[in-house]
């Protein structure tokens, strides 16, 4: 004889539906699926030379391809990292950064590389820790020159700051450990690099003009100029990810920049990467 209980049957059905739904949610939910068991730091650079030292030092190296872009995971200074070559320019940098953030969900991002020096007295090999980055070519162009405009977050429609700030904790840590890192000296006098914290200007042009240097120094108070930093900083700012841009000087962005850059590129890239390694140890 069957002992049929509508109530118990209904409860069993509810349990079955609940458990099935929970399994589906756990399997398909991006938040659950992407949970990390350990902290990971993202490191990006635009040129091979800018990330070569880091790649060579990487332990437990694994290569990944996302939409054709190469990413390397492993350990540096005992910390889990993912390293990517962004390519030159703001669009490439933003694209690679976005792919990285979506696939690895890092705790922070550090940009390492070279730049043209703008600050008075700055020279090849010196390092600029970015307190902020600014797009020097985003705005309204008039006869009098360009008037900078803020970029806009497409998700929230909120305006971003013109000077996109770096993460204050990462700035402080970089300032603390920078004097202790090993750097390559420059020139016959074996001049060791000076480290300063300042403003990095970003645009889709290689600046080889003293007039432009003076304009950026006067109007933006910029200390260095390059082609990717503000784009990466903007992506991280909009996604609320701590970010720090580090740049070592390869030239002074003046009329001799195209000659100086090849001569000092490797030293500048090494010095910036050395600071990254020191920063990782201190995290």
Backbone as CSV, one residue per row, in Angstrom:
resi,resn,N_x,N_y,N_z,CA_x,CA_y,CA_z,C_x,C_y,C_z
1,UNK,0.842,-1.195,0.000,0.000,0.000,0.000,0.874,1.240,0.000
2,UNK,0.588,2.203,-0.852,1.385,3.405,-0.959,0.940,4.410,0.077
3,UNK,1.965,5.013,0.731,1.686,6.055,1.728,2.026,7.396,1.088
4,UNK,1.105,7.964,0.302,1.348,9.180,-0.459,1.053,10.401,0.388
5,UNK,2.068,11.272,0.519,1.886,12.516,1.298,2.162,13.692,0.392
6,UNK,1.120,14.440,0.014,1.325,15.602,-0.857,2.324,16.585,-0.285
7,UNK,2.290,16.743,1.015,3.181,17.722,1.655,4.641,17.308,1.519
8,UNK,4.924,16.028,1.842,6.310,15.557,1.770,6.795,15.520,0.333
9,UNK,5.919,15.162,-0.583,6.295,15.143,-1.989,6.623,16.543,-2.495
10,UNK,5.823,17.505,-2.064,6.058,18.891,-2.465,7.402,19.395,-1.935
11,UNK,7.711,19.085,-0.671,8.974,19.509,-0.059,10.164,18.873,-0.775
12,UNK,9.993,17.599,-1.145,11.082,16.921,-1.855,11.328,17.573,-3.204
13,UNK,10.236,17.941,-3.870,10.367,18.603,-5.169,11.073,19.949,-5.029
14,UNK,10.699,20.701,-3.979,11.326,21.994,-3.718,12.814,21.821,-3.463
15,UNK,13.168,20.811,-2.675,14.589,20.551,-2.378,15.354,20.237,-3.659
16,UNK,14.735,19.420,-4.507,15.387,19.034,-5.757,15.640,20.249,-6.647
17,UNK,14.622,21.099,-6.755,14.765,22.308,-7.560,15.831,23.222,-6.982
18,UNK,15.824,23.376,-5.654,16.784,24.258,-4.989,18.215,23.782,-5.204
19,UNK,18.432,22.474,-5.019,19.777,21.918,-5.165,20.244,22.035,-6.615
20,UNK,19.334,21.772,-7.559,19.698,21.880,-8.974,20.056,23.309,-9.349
21,UNK,19.253,24.244,-8.829,19.521,25.658,-9.107,20.852,26.083,-8.516
22,UNK,21.130,25.631,-7.290,22.389,25.980,-6.636,23.581,25.473,-7.420
23,UNK,23.455,24.248,-7.948,24.551,23.677,-8.738,24.781,24.509,-9.994
24,UNK,23.687,24.882,-10.655,23.815,25.689,-11.863,24.421,27.039,-11.578
25,UNK,23.993,27.666,-10.479,24.531,28.977,-10.115,26.014,28.883,-9.819
26,UNK,26.410,27.874,-9.074,27.826,27.709,-8.722,28.676,27.435,-9.956
27,UNK,28.078,26.723,-10.923,28.864,26.359,-12.098,29.002,27.512,-13.079
28,UNK,27.919,28.274,-13.238,27.911,29.297,-14.272,28.142,30.707,-13.766
29,UNK,28.013,30.947,-12.489,28.191,32.296,-11.972,29.638,32.721,-12.084
30,UNK,29.932,33.863,-12.720,31.317,34.327,-12.861,31.980,34.548,-11.512
31,UNK,31.222,35.038,-10.537,31.817,35.336,-9.232,32.300,34.076,-8.547
32,UNK,31.454,33.030,-8.589,31.852,31.782,-7.943,32.935,31.091,-8.753
33,UNK,32.731,31.093,-10.067,33.668,30.383,-10.942,35.057,30.999,-10.881
34,UNK,35.143,32.325,-10.684,36.432,33.006,-10.787,37.102,33.248,-9.444
35,UNK,36.545,32.663,-8.369,37.158,32.879,-7.063,38.597,32.383,-7.065
36,UNK,39.460,33.153,-6.453,40.889,32.829,-6.444,41.275,32.247,-5.095
37,UNK,42.226,31.340,-5.108,42.709,30.780,-3.854,43.897,31.568,-3.332
38,UNK,44.506,32.408,-4.165,45.621,33.221,-3.704,45.682,34.534,-4.474
39,UNK,46.292,35.507,-3.842,46.405,36.837,-4.423,47.317,36.807,-5.639
40,UNK,46.939,37.558,-6.668,47.775,37.640,-7.864,47.975,39.100,-8.233
41,UNK,49.194,39.431,-8.630,49.546,40.785,-9.049,49.770,40.798,-10.552
42,UNK,49.147,41.744,-11.236,49.328,41.887,-12.675,50.473,42.853,-12.950
43,UNK,51.303,42.510,-13.932,52.414,43.364,-14.346,52.372,43.475,-15.860
44,UNK,52.365,44.700,-16.372,52.321,44.896,-17.817,53.380,45.892,-18.258
45,UNK,53.800,45.755,-19.502,54.755,46.672,-20.117,54.512,46.694,-21.610
46,UNK,54.941,47.757,-22.271,54.628,47.932,-23.686,55.646,47.292,-24.628
47,UNK,56.934,47.247,-24.209,58.007,46.704,-25.044,58.533,45.414,-24.439
48,UNK,59.123,44.558,-25.285,59.741,43.333,-24.782,60.806,43.639,-23.736
49,UNK,61.622,44.653,-24.003,62.703,44.990,-23.078,62.167,45.380,-21.704
50,UNK,60.954,45.917,-21.661,60.399,46.403,-20.397,59.990,45.274,-19.461
51,UNK,59.701,44.109,-20.006,59.264,42.997,-19.158,60.194,41.789,-19.226
52,UNK,61.293,41.885,-20.012,62.170,40.735,-20.211,62.806,40.261,-18.914
53,UNK,63.314,41.190,-18.104,63.935,40.809,-16.829,62.940,40.062,-15.946
54,UNK,61.702,40.512,-15.947,60.670,39.870,-15.125,60.327,38.487,-15.670
55,UNK,60.216,38.375,-16.975,59.935,37.064,-17.579,61.068,36.081,-17.292
56,UNK,62.309,36.553,-17.381,63.464,35.683,-17.139,63.529,35.220,-15.682
57,UNK,62.978,36.013,-14.776,63.011,35.688,-13.351,61.798,34.884,-12.899
58,UNK,60.857,34.654,-13.805,59.589,34.013,-13.458,59.785,32.519,-13.176
59,UNK,59.261,32.065,-12.050,59.303,30.653,-11.685,57.932,30.020,-11.927
60,UNK,57.952,28.703,-12.201,56.709,27.964,-12.480,55.937,28.642,-13.613
61,UNK,56.640,28.979,-14.663,56.075,29.749,-15.769,55.069,28.928,-16.583
62,UNK,53.938,29.559,-16.870,52.932,28.972,-17.745,52.468,30.021,-18.740
63,UNK,52.332,29.624,-19.998,51.889,30.553,-21.038,50.408,30.350,-21.341
64,UNK,49.714,31.465,-21.517,48.295,31.436,-21.843,48.053,32.374,-23.021
65,UNK,47.033,32.069,-23.824,46.648,32.929,-24.934,45.165,33.276,-24.783
66,UNK,44.889,34.567,-24.816,43.516,35.053,-24.774,43.322,35.980,-25.971
67,UNK,42.474,35.601,-26.900,42.268,36.363,-28.135,43.591,36.649,-28.849
68,UNK,44.502,35.689,-28.745,45.793,35.819,-29.394,46.851,36.537,-28.577
69,UNK,46.445,37.176,-27.487,47.395,37.912,-26.643,48.051,36.944,-25.660
70,UNK,49.358,37.047,-25.523,50.142,36.138,-24.678,50.220,36.653,-23.255
71,UNK,49.916,35.789,-22.300,50.040,36.088,-20.880,50.889,34.996,-20.227
72,UNK,51.714,35.392,-19.289,52.535,34.446,-18.542,52.157,34.502,-17.068
73,UNK,51.949,33.347,-16.466,51.704,33.282,-15.029,52.853,32.543,-14.362
74,UNK,53.030,32.805,-13.082,54.097,32.171,-12.323,54.350,32.917,-11.033
75,UNK,55.583,32.823,-10.537,55.938,33.468,-9.278,57.164,34.350,-9.437
76,UNK,57.091,35.534,-8.858,58.208,36.470,-8.779,58.343,36.934,-7.340
77,UNK,59.553,36.864,-6.829,59.800,37.281,-5.442,58.830,36.605,-4.487
78,UNK,58.460,35.355,-4.805,57.567,34.600,-3.942,56.102,34.972,-4.070
79,UNK,55.753,35.816,-5.034,54.372,36.262,-5.214,53.820,35.754,-6.549
80,UNK,52.549,35.416,-6.567,51.895,34.980,-7.798,51.646,36.184,-8.691
81,UNK,52.010,36.058,-9.969,51.877,37.179,-10.903,51.338,36.687,-12.240
82,UNK,50.796,37.630,-12.995,50.499,37.420,-14.401,51.120,38.588,-15.147
83,UNK,51.899,38.292,-16.183,52.666,39.298,-16.918,52.167,39.352,-18.358
84,UNK,52.050,40.567,-18.888,51.592,40.707,-20.270,52.343,41.828,-20.974
85,UNK,52.552,41.625,-22.257,53.096,42.654,-23.134,51.908,43.334,-23.801
86,UNK,51.729,44.620,-23.542,50.545,45.307,-24.058,50.680,45.712,-25.520
87,UNK,51.910,45.973,-25.955,52.098,46.623,-27.235,52.062,48.127,-27.040
88,UNK,52.461,48.861,-28.064,52.608,50.315,-27.962,51.273,51.023,-28.203
89,UNK,51.027,52.082,-27.457,49.858,52.914,-27.684,48.723,52.642,-26.720
90,UNK,47.830,53.634,-26.619,46.767,53.578,-25.621,45.726,52.495,-25.899
91,UNK,45.365,52.285,-27.161,44.351,51.282,-27.465,44.854,49.883,-27.142
92,UNK,46.070,49.558,-27.570,46.647,48.246,-27.266,46.759,48.038,-25.763
93,UNK,47.205,49.071,-25.058,47.379,48.958,-23.608,46.048,48.720,-22.905
94,UNK,45.010,49.458,-23.320,43.696,49.299,-22.700,43.101,47.926,-23.004
95,UNK,43.260,47.458,-24.245,42.722,46.158,-24.631,43.356,45.034,-23.826
96,UNK,44.696,45.026,-23.779,45.399,43.961,-23.061,45.076,43.991,-21.575
97,UNK,45.018,45.182,-21.010,44.687,45.310,-19.586,43.292,44.772,-19.298
98,UNK,42.339,45.080,-20.150,40.971,44.608,-19.951,40.886,43.088,-20.027
99,UNK,41.558,42.497,-21.021,41.579,41.033,-21.123,42.179,40.415,-19.868
100,UNK,43.246,41.014,-19.374,43.907,40.497,-18.177,42.984,40.564,-16.966
101,UNK,42.351,41.706,-16.764,41.491,41.866,-15.595,40.295,40.918,-15.645
102,UNK,39.733,40.715,-16.810,38.564,39.849,-16.932,38.907,38.380,-16.706
103,UNK,40.118,37.976,-17.066,40.475,36.558,-16.992,41.214,36.164,-15.718
104,UNK,41.880,37.122,-15.048,42.637,36.772,-13.845,42.181,37.503,-12.581
105,UNK,41.408,38.540,-12.700,40.922,39.295,-11.541,42.033,39.549,-10.495
106,UNK,43.115,40.227,-10.898,44.228,40.461,-9.964,43.848,41.406,-8.834
107,UNK,44.659,41.415,-7.805,44.440,42.295,-6.654,44.967,43.697,-6.920
108,UNK,45.914,43.797,-7.851,46.540,45.086,-8.168,47.229,44.969,-9.525
109,UNK,47.574,46.112,-10.097,48.296,46.103,-11.372,49.438,47.109,-11.323
110,UNK,50.585,46.693,-11.844,51.764,47.554,-11.914,52.205,47.645,-13.378
111,UNK,52.359,48.872,-13.851,52.896,49.079,-15.197,54.374,49.443,-15.067
112,UNK,55.207,48.762,-15.817,56.639,49.031,-15.790,57.129,49.370,-17.186
113,UNK,58.074,50.311,-17.269,58.593,50.630,-18.585,59.430,51.890,-18.623
114,UNK,59.651,52.380,-19.836,60.508,53.531,-20.061,59.663,54.741,-20.454
115,UNK,60.282,55.920,-20.399,59.558,57.148,-20.718,60.544,58.245,-21.075
116,UNK,60.006,59.297,-21.671,60.794,60.502,-21.909,60.725,61.395,-20.676
117,UNK,61.848,61.953,-20.296,61.891,62.804,-19.110,61.538,64.245,-19.436
118,UNK,60.705,64.856,-18.598,60.280,66.237,-18.798,60.706,67.136,-17.643
119,UNK,60.703,66.620,-16.442,61.047,67.423,-15.263,62.449,68.001,-15.399
120,UNK,62.653,69.190,-14.871,63.982,69.810,-14.878,64.970,68.936,-14.122
121,UNK,66.106,68.678,-14.736,67.151,67.903,-14.072,67.012,66.404,-14.188
122,UNK,65.935,65.931,-14.791,65.745,64.480,-14.916,66.622,63.966,-16.057
123,UNK,67.122,62.733,-15.910,68.088,62.194,-16.875,67.856,60.709,-17.077
124,UNK,68.430,60.138,-18.145,68.280,58.706,-18.400,68.663,57.860,-17.189
125,UNK,67.849,56.841,-16.945,68.059,55.949,-15.813,67.236,56.316,-14.601
126,UNK,66.860,57.598,-14.476,66.043,58.033,-13.341,64.669,57.378,-13.394
127,UNK,63.994,57.339,-12.251,62.704,56.660,-12.146,61.636,57.631,-11.659
128,UNK,60.481,57.572,-12.324,59.327,58.354,-11.892,58.252,57.395,-11.395
129,UNK,57.869,57.552,-10.137,56.736,56.832,-9.560,55.516,57.725,-9.776
130,UNK,54.550,57.255,-10.520,53.423,58.113,-10.891,52.475,58.337,-9.712
131,UNK,52.330,59.589,-9.316,51.245,59.891,-8.367,49.933,60.014,-9.127
132,UNK,50.047,60.336,-10.434,48.878,60.363,-11.305,49.335,60.319,-12.751
133,UNK,48.394,59.953,-13.621,48.649,59.942,-15.064,47.586,60.801,-15.751
134,UNK,47.959,61.435,-16.855,47.046,62.321,-17.564,47.165,62.098,-19.065
135,UNK,46.014,62.054,-19.757,46.020,61.998,-21.224,46.335,63.406,-21.742
136,UNK,47.489,63.596,-22.375,47.815,64.941,-22.853,47.211,65.240,-24.218
137,UNK,46.566,64.234,-24.834,46.000,64.428,-26.165,44.490,64.175,-26.211
138,UNK,43.835,64.239,-25.056,42.387,64.020,-24.999,41.700,65.330,-24.622
139,UNK,40.915,65.877,-25.542,40.244,67.133,-25.242,39.784,67.839,-26.496
140,UNK,39.799,69.159,-26.454,39.356,69.993,-27.578,40.551,70.748,-28.142
141,UNK,40.786,70.563,-29.446,41.908,71.229,-30.096,41.429,72.514,-30.767
142,UNK,42.056,73.623,-30.402,41.711,74.928,-30.944,42.978,75.594,-31.458
143,UNK,42.832,76.771,-32.051,43.998,77.494,-32.548,45.001,77.765,-31.435
144,UNK,44.481,77.982,-30.244,45.351,78.302,-29.107,46.033,77.062,-28.530
145,UNK,45.607,75.882,-28.973,46.160,74.648,-28.434,45.055,73.740,-27.944
146,UNK,45.423,72.710,-27.222,44.449,71.735,-26.752,43.977,72.084,-25.344
147,UNK,42.675,71.981,-25.152,42.084,72.108,-23.816,41.706,70.712,-23.363
148,UNK,42.322,70.246,-22.288,42.077,68.882,-21.827,40.650,68.725,-21.319
149,UNK,40.094,67.560,-21.586,38.764,67.197,-21.106,38.869,65.875,-20.348
150,UNK,38.001,65.660,-19.364,38.027,64.373,-18.662,37.428,63.271,-19.518
151,UNK,37.934,62.074,-19.376,37.314,60.910,-20.002,36.073,60.541,-19.189
152,UNK,35.259,59.652,-19.736,34.006,59.288,-19.071,33.911,57.770,-18.947
153,UNK,33.503,57.311,-17.789,33.282,55.890,-17.565,32.035,55.459,-18.344
154,UNK,32.166,54.548,-19.316,31.002,54.179,-20.129,29.954,53.382,-19.360
155,UNK,30.341,52.782,-18.235,29.395,51.993,-17.450,28.525,52.868,-16.556
156,UNK,29.154,53.865,-15.918,28.423,54.714,-14.974,28.072,56.078,-15.547
157,UNK,28.713,56.434,-16.665,28.573,57.751,-17.301,29.143,58.877,-16.440
158,UNK,29.888,58.504,-15.411,30.545,59.498,-14.563,31.855,59.950,-15.204
159,UNK,32.190,61.219,-15.000,33.456,61.732,-15.503,34.609,61.241,-14.634
160,UNK,35.685,60.834,-15.285,36.910,60.481,-14.567,37.699,61.753,-14.285
161,UNK,38.569,61.739,-13.283,39.450,62.897,-13.082,40.413,63.036,-14.253
162,UNK,40.763,64.250,-14.610,41.744,64.458,-15.685,43.079,63.840,-15.282
163,UNK,43.470,64.057,-14.031,44.676,63.421,-13.493,44.226,62.163,-12.750
164,UNK,44.443,61.020,-13.367,43.973,59.756,-12.796,44.961,59.303,-11.722
165,UNK,44.522,59.208,-10.473,45.460,58.936,-9.378,45.918,57.486,-9.312
166,UNK,47.161,57.290,-8.905,47.654,55.954,-8.592,47.187,55.570,-7.197
167,UNK,47.272,54.301,-6.894,46.884,53.825,-5.570,47.854,54.351,-4.514
168,UNK,47.335,54.982,-3.476,48.187,55.633,-2.472,49.046,54.634,-1.702
169,UNK,48.510,53.446,-1.454,49.290,52.436,-0.714,50.472,51.964,-1.562
170,UNK,50.235,51.729,-2.847,51.324,51.305,-3.727,52.359,52.406,-3.908
171,UNK,51.910,53.668,-3.977,52.855,54.794,-4.062,53.765,54.807,-2.844
172,UNK,53.157,54.742,-1.664,53.931,54.784,-0.425,54.915,53.640,-0.317
173,UNK,54.494,52.450,-0.717,55.375,51.284,-0.648,56.527,51.426,-1.634
174,UNK,56.232,51.914,-2.836,57.288,52.111,-3.837,58.294,53.155,-3.378
175,UNK,57.820,54.239,-2.791,58.715,55.279,-2.273,59.623,54.726,-1.168
176,UNK,59.076,53.828,-0.372,59.831,53.276,0.753,60.937,52.337,0.301
177,UNK,60.637,51.485,-0.668,61.616,50.459,-1.048,62.516,50.891,-2.203
178,UNK,62.131,51.935,-2.935,62.893,52.358,-4.123,64.376,52.610,-3.838
179,UNK,64.729,53.297,-2.746,66.161,53.547,-2.494,66.977,52.288,-2.210
180,UNK,66.317,51.184,-1.917,67.020,49.956,-1.536,67.207,48.989,-2.699
181,UNK,66.610,49.287,-3.851,66.669,48.367,-4.979,67.974,48.535,-5.767
182,UNK,68.455,47.447,-6.384,69.676,47.546,-7.202,69.363,48.108,-8.581
183,UNK,70.138,49.116,-9.002,69.923,49.736,-10.301,71.215,49.734,-11.097
184,UNK,71.083,49.930,-12.398,72.255,50.089,-13.250,72.624,51.563,-13.322
185,UNK,73.916,51.816,-13.190,74.409,53.192,-13.282,74.444,53.631,-14.746
186,UNK,74.489,54.935,-14.952,74.447,55.493,-16.299,75.669,56.373,-16.535
187,UNK,76.277,56.224,-17.725,77.346,57.118,-18.147,78.714,56.782,-17.573
188,UNK,79.703,57.566,-18.002,81.088,57.352,-17.582,81.278,57.612,-16.090
189,UNK,80.454,58.479,-15.530,80.564,58.797,-14.108,79.794,57.835,-13.225
190,UNK,79.222,56.781,-13.831,78.443,55.801,-13.084,77.384,56.475,-12.207
191,UNK,76.645,57.358,-12.823,75.605,58.094,-12.116,74.457,57.150,-11.757
192,UNK,74.131,57.085,-10.473,73.018,56.259,-10.029,71.718,57.037,-10.187
193,UNK,70.616,56.337,-10.448,69.353,57.025,-10.735,68.777,57.747,-9.524
194,UNK,68.145,58.863,-9.792,67.346,59.530,-8.770,65.907,59.050,-8.917
195,UNK,65.190,59.016,-7.812,63.803,58.561,-7.823,62.913,59.711,-7.411
196,UNK,61.893,60.009,-8.222,60.949,61.048,-7.863,59.531,60.564,-8.076
197,UNK,58.602,61.181,-7.378,57.182,60.890,-7.539,56.553,62.071,-8.249
198,UNK,55.832,61.800,-9.346,55.309,62.916,-10.110,54.199,62.538,-11.061
199,UNK,54.012,63.381,-12.057,52.928,63.236,-13.026,53.465,62.672,-14.336
200,UNK,52.784,61.650,-14.841,53.160,61.054,-16.119,52.093,61.380,-17.144
201,UNK,52.525,61.971,-18.255,51.608,62.337,-19.341,51.636,61.263,-20.421
202,UNK,50.450,60.934,-20.929,50.311,59.858,-21.914,49.653,60.376,-23.184
203,UNK,50.173,59.962,-24.334,49.556,60.310,-25.616,50.017,59.357,-26.688
204,UNK,49.292,59.317,-27.780,49.618,58.389,-28.868,50.637,58.959,-29.840
205,UNK,51.671,59.602,-29.312,52.761,60.114,-30.143,54.083,59.946,-29.390
206,UNK,55.133,59.655,-30.128,56.479,59.668,-29.554,56.982,61.104,-29.632
207,UNK,57.217,61.703,-28.498,57.587,63.120,-28.468,59.084,63.277,-28.680
208,UNK,59.421,64.052,-29.710,60.797,64.310,-30.096,60.926,65.820,-30.335
209,UNK,60.441,66.614,-29.366,60.293,68.050,-29.564,60.499,68.807,-28.254
210,UNK,61.485,69.689,-28.218,61.728,70.498,-27.040,60.554,71.441,-26.763
211,UNK,59.925,71.935,-27.826,58.774,72.824,-27.655,57.636,72.105,-26.948
212,UNK,57.393,70.851,-27.305,56.328,70.076,-26.660,56.691,69.770,-25.213
213,UNK,57.951,69.495,-24.963,58.411,69.261,-23.589,58.112,70.463,-22.711
214,UNK,58.441,71.639,-23.196,58.206,72.859,-22.414,56.716,73.110,-22.210
215,UNK,55.916,72.793,-23.235,54.462,72.953,-23.112,53.892,72.028,-22.037
216,UNK,54.298,70.758,-22.059,53.795,69.790,-21.086,54.271,70.101,-19.673
217,UNK,55.497,70.582,-19.575,56.033,70.952,-18.271,55.265,72.144,-17.691
218,UNK,54.980,73.123,-18.551,54.304,74.338,-18.109,52.817,74.113,-17.839
219,UNK,52.135,73.481,-18.766,50.677,73.370,-18.685,50.181,72.199,-17.838
220,UNK,50.931,71.099,-17.837,50.475,69.910,-17.115,51.317,69.577,-15.892
221,UNK,52.437,70.306,-15.724,53.373,69.993,-14.627,53.874,68.555,-14.724
222,UNK,53.973,68.055,-15.955,54.368,66.668,-16.162,55.850,66.462,-15.892
223,UNK,56.169,65.269,-15.396,57.556,64.903,-15.121,58.102,63.908,-16.132
224,UNK,57.200,63.189,-16.803,57.617,62.217,-17.816,56.485,62.042,-18.818
225,UNK,56.843,61.551,-19.997,55.849,61.352,-21.045,56.040,59.992,-21.685
226,UNK,54.923,59.322,-21.985,54.950,58.008,-22.625,53.642,57.775,-23.355
227,UNK,53.344,56.507,-23.730,52.236,56.253,-24.649,51.192,55.258,-24.152
228,UNK,51.260,54.845,-22.878,50.311,53.825,-22.405,49.747,54.059,-20.997
229,UNK,50.515,54.704,-20.131,50.198,54.729,-18.703,48.798,55.185,-18.341
230,UNK,48.349,56.321,-18.884,47.038,56.855,-18.517,45.915,55.937,-18.984
231,UNK,46.106,55.252,-20.108,45.084,54.324,-20.597,44.915,53.159,-19.628
232,UNK,46.030,52.597,-19.180,45.985,51.501,-18.212,45.407,51.999,-16.890
233,UNK,45.847,53.166,-16.447,45.352,53.730,-15.189,43.847,53.987,-15.264
234,UNK,43.358,54.436,-16.422,41.929,54.696,-16.580,41.114,53.412,-16.481
235,UNK,41.557,52.349,-17.153,40.862,51.072,-17.071,40.797,50.599,-15.620
236,UNK,41.915,50.669,-14.917,41.954,50.220,-13.526,41.090,51.109,-12.632
237,UNK,41.112,52.403,-12.874,40.307,53.339,-12.089,38.824,53.034,-12.255
238,UNK,38.400,52.792,-13.485,36.992,52.506,-13.745,36.571,51.157,-13.182
239,UNK,37.511,50.228,-13.086,37.203,48.910,-12.527,37.578,48.799,-11.053
240,UNK,37.969,49.950,-10.487,38.279,50.040,-9.055,39.373,49.053,-8.633
241,UNK,40.422,49.008,-9.444,41.565,48.147,-9.152,42.779,49.003,-8.804
242,UNK,43.459,48.748,-7.708,44.675,49.497,-7.368,45.716,49.385,-8.478
243,UNK,46.277,50.521,-8.866,47.196,50.556,-10.004,48.344,51.510,-9.716
244,UNK,49.527,51.167,-10.220,50.691,52.042,-10.110,51.492,51.965,-11.395
245,UNK,51.835,53.121,-11.940,52.665,53.196,-13.146,54.071,53.620,-12.736
246,UNK,55.060,52.827,-13.143,56.467,53.115,-12.871,57.177,53.306,-14.204
247,UNK,57.940,54.384,-14.320,58.662,54.649,-15.561,60.092,55.082,-15.276
248,UNK,61.025,54.483,-16.020,62.417,54.907,-15.952,62.747,55.653,-17.240
249,UNK,63.556,56.681,-17.119,63.797,57.602,-18.219,64.814,57.041,-19.223
250,UNK,64.424,57.068,-20.509,65.317,56.619,-21.581,65.820,57.783,-22.433
251,UNK,65.134,58.929,-22.338,65.502,60.108,-23.125,64.798,61.309,-22.509
252,UNK,65.027,62.486,-23.086,64.396,63.693,-22.556,63.342,64.277,-23.489
253,UNK,62.828,63.450,-24.398,61.714,63.807,-25.280,61.996,65.048,-26.128
254,UNK,63.246,65.434,-26.220,63.609,66.626,-26.991,64.075,66.223,-28.391
255,UNK,64.792,67.109,-29.066,65.228,66.841,-30.428,66.178,65.671,-30.569
256,UNK,66.793,65.221,-29.456,67.720,64.089,-29.492,67.078,62.792,-29.003
257,UNK,65.787,62.823,-28.725,65.120,61.663,-28.113,65.259,60.405,-28.963
258,UNK,65.132,60.547,-30.288,65.205,59.377,-31.164,66.590,58.742,-31.160
259,UNK,67.614,59.508,-30.770,68.966,58.967,-30.674,69.249,58.427,-29.276
260,UNK,68.736,59.107,-28.258,69.008,58.711,-26.881,68.267,57.437,-26.476
261,UNK,67.039,57.300,-26.949,66.225,56.160,-26.518,66.900,54.812,-26.771
262,UNK,67.429,54.531,-27.988,68.088,53.237,-28.195,69.307,53.035,-27.296
263,UNK,69.975,54.124,-26.930,71.182,54.025,-26.107,70.878,53.715,-24.645
264,UNK,69.752,54.198,-24.160,69.452,54.060,-22.731,68.237,53.181,-22.439
265,UNK,67.641,52.634,-23.476,66.413,51.842,-23.303,66.599,50.662,-22.358
266,UNK,67.672,49.894,-22.546,67.874,48.694,-21.740,68.145,49.033,-20.279
267,UNK,68.947,50.068,-20.043,69.226,50.477,-18.662,67.948,50.955,-17.982
268,UNK,67.183,51.775,-18.695,65.941,52.299,-18.119,64.956,51.167,-17.835
269,UNK,64.823,50.236,-18.763,63.897,49.112,-18.570,64.330,48.262,-17.381
270,UNK,65.640,48.049,-17.244,66.158,47.268,-16.117,65.841,47.951,-14.789
271,UNK,66.067,49.251,-14.713,65.852,49.972,-13.462,64.387,49.947,-13.042
272,UNK,63.490,50.102,-14.003,62.067,50.051,-13.676,61.668,48.653,-13.213
273,UNK,62.153,47.619,-13.917,61.837,46.237,-13.542,62.413,45.882,-12.177
274,UNK,63.577,46.426,-11.859,64.186,46.166,-10.555,63.312,46.719,-9.426
275,UNK,62.729,47.882,-9.666,61.821,48.448,-8.667,60.576,47.597,-8.520
276,UNK,60.091,47.038,-9.630,58.931,46.149,-9.559,59.224,44.938,-8.691
277,UNK,60.401,44.325,-8.880,60.780,43.165,-8.080,60.864,43.532,-6.606
278,UNK,61.427,44.698,-6.310,61.494,45.148,-4.921,60.110,45.378,-4.338
279,UNK,59.236,45.934,-5.145,57.875,46.199,-4.703,57.123,44.900,-4.412
280,UNK,57.329,43.895,-5.257,56.683,42.603,-5.028,57.130,41.984,-3.704
281,UNK,58.422,42.075,-3.414,58.938,41.516,-2.160,58.298,42.174,-0.945
282,UNK,57.996,43.467,-1.092,57.470,44.233,0.042,55.955,44.073,0.215
283,UNK,55.272,43.503,-0.771,53.816,43.369,-0.668,53.414,42.392,0.430
